[in-house]
Amino acid sequence: MGGAGASDDLDMGYQTQTWCAVSDNPAATVSGQYWHHRRQQRPAVEAPDSHFQEQLLTTLAKLTHISLF
């Protein structure tokens, strides 16, 4: 999750969230988008797939013993 072998920049993660929450920059005021390091990104192709979402929720419920729905 961290250390020298971490795959991403921890500081940029929270800075992006803070920027989206409080910035007056027009780019930051867009709702419903995916962001990475203050840049809009395309979501994974699976994100809008309702069948994939159901499978994911089912698998997570089995692993955690917590059902969201």
BALOBA-1460 file (C-alpha; in Angstrom, 3 decimals):
// residues 69
<rec num="1" residu="m" x="0.000" y="0.000" z="0.000"/>
<rec num="2" residu="g" x="2.936" y="2.347" z="0.369"/>
<rec num="3" residu="g" x="6.622" y="2.805" z="0.846"/>
<rec num="4" residu="a" x="9.307" y="2.938" z="-1.781"/>
<rec num="5" residu="g" x="7.492" y="0.382" z="-3.949"/>
<rec num="6" residu="a" x="4.144" y="2.217" z="-3.977"/>
<rec num="7" residu="s" x="2.575" y="2.432" z="-7.406"/>
<rec num="8" residu="d" x="1.209" y="5.954" z="-7.029"/>
<rec num="9" residu="d" x="1.746" y="9.308" z="-5.344"/>
<rec num="10" residu="l" x="-0.191" y="9.451" z="-2.051"/>
<rec num="11" residu="d" x="-0.031" y="13.264" z="-1.900"/>
<rec num="12" residu="m" x="-1.650" y="13.662" z="-5.325"/>
<rec num="13" residu="g" x="-4.550" y="11.459" z="-4.225"/>
<rec num="14" residu="y" x="-5.745" y="13.732" z="-1.457"/>
<rec num="15" residu="q" x="-4.758" y="16.885" z="-3.342"/>
<rec num="16" residu="t" x="-7.042" y="15.886" z="-6.214"/>
<rec num="17" residu="q" x="-9.951" y="15.250" z="-3.823"/>
<rec num="18" residu="t" x="-9.373" y="18.577" z="-2.063"/>
<rec num="19" residu="w" x="-9.100" y="20.412" z="-5.382"/>
<rec num="20" residu="c" x="-12.401" y="18.945" z="-6.606"/>
<rec num="21" residu="a" x="-14.094" y="19.853" z="-3.309"/>
<rec num="22" residu="v" x="-13.039" y="23.494" z="-2.948"/>
<rec num="23" residu="s" x="-11.627" y="24.807" z="-6.227"/>
<rec num="24" residu="d" x="-13.345" y="27.508" z="-8.267"/>
<rec num="25" residu="n" x="-11.599" y="26.175" z="-11.354"/>
<rec num="26" residu="p" x="-14.338" y="25.256" z="-13.876"/>
<rec num="27" residu="a" x="-12.687" y="21.891" z="-14.507"/>
<rec num="28" residu="a" x="-13.029" y="20.986" z="-10.819"/>
<rec num="29" residu="t" x="-16.723" y="21.844" z="-10.655"/>
<rec num="30" residu="v" x="-17.760" y="19.112" z="-13.120"/>
<rec num="31" residu="s" x="-19.752" y="16.367" z="-11.395"/>
<rec num="32" residu="g" x="-19.844" y="12.656" z="-12.118"/>
<rec num="33" residu="q" x="-16.391" y="12.310" z="-13.641"/>
<rec num="34" residu="y" x="-13.381" y="10.133" z="-12.848"/>
<rec num="35" residu="w" x="-10.232" y="11.951" z="-11.793"/>
<rec num="36" residu="h" x="-6.554" y="11.056" z="-11.450"/>
<rec num="37" residu="h" x="-4.019" y="13.687" z="-10.456"/>
<rec num="38" residu="r" x="-6.408" y="16.567" z="-11.244"/>
<rec num="39" residu="r" x="-7.128" y="15.273" z="-14.738"/>
<rec num="40" residu="q" x="-10.330" y="13.707" z="-15.974"/>
<rec num="41" residu="q" x="-9.936" y="10.056" z="-16.874"/>
<rec num="42" residu="r" x="-12.103" y="7.575" z="-18.690"/>
<rec num="43" residu="p" x="-13.579" y="4.964" z="-16.375"/>
<rec num="44" residu="a" x="-12.801" y="1.298" z="-16.873"/>
<rec num="45" residu="v" x="-14.936" y="-0.227" z="-19.589"/>
<rec num="46" residu="e" x="-16.594" y="-2.428" z="-16.934"/>
<rec num="47" residu="a" x="-17.840" y="0.535" z="-14.875"/>
<rec num="48" residu="p" x="-21.199" y="1.027" z="-16.664"/>
<rec num="49" residu="d" x="-21.789" y="-2.731" z="-17.101"/>
<rec num="50" residu="s" x="-24.621" y="-3.648" z="-14.701"/>
<rec num="51" residu="h" x="-23.882" y="-7.397" z="-14.988"/>
<rec num="52" residu="f" x="-20.261" y="-6.789" z="-13.954"/>
<rec num="53" residu="q" x="-21.429" y="-4.605" z="-11.071"/>
<rec num="54" residu="e" x="-23.745" y="-7.353" z="-9.798"/>
<rec num="55" residu="q" x="-20.977" y="-9.941" z="-10.036"/>
<rec num="56" residu="l" x="-18.605" y="-7.646" z="-8.178"/>
<rec num="57" residu="l" x="-21.080" y="-6.987" z="-5.366"/>
<rec num="58" residu="t" x="-21.831" y="-10.706" z="-5.062"/>
<rec num="59" residu="t" x="-18.145" y="-11.592" z="-4.886"/>
<rec num="60" residu="l" x="-17.415" y="-8.875" z="-2.334"/>
<rec num="61" residu="a" x="-20.352" y="-9.998" z="-0.183"/>
<rec num="62" residu="k" x="-19.002" y="-13.561" z="-0.200"/>
<rec num="63" residu="l" x="-15.504" y="-12.408" z="0.726"/>
<rec num="64" residu="t" x="-16.534" y="-9.971" z="3.459"/>
<rec num="65" residu="h" x="-19.801" y="-11.525" z="4.668"/>
<rec num="66" residu="i" x="-21.362" y="-8.069" z="4.228"/>
<rec num="67" residu="s" x="-24.140" y="-7.550" z="1.701"/>
<rec num="68" residu="l" x="-24.774" y="-3.994" z="0.575"/>
<rec num="69" residu="f" x="-28.214" y="-4.746" z="-0.851"/>
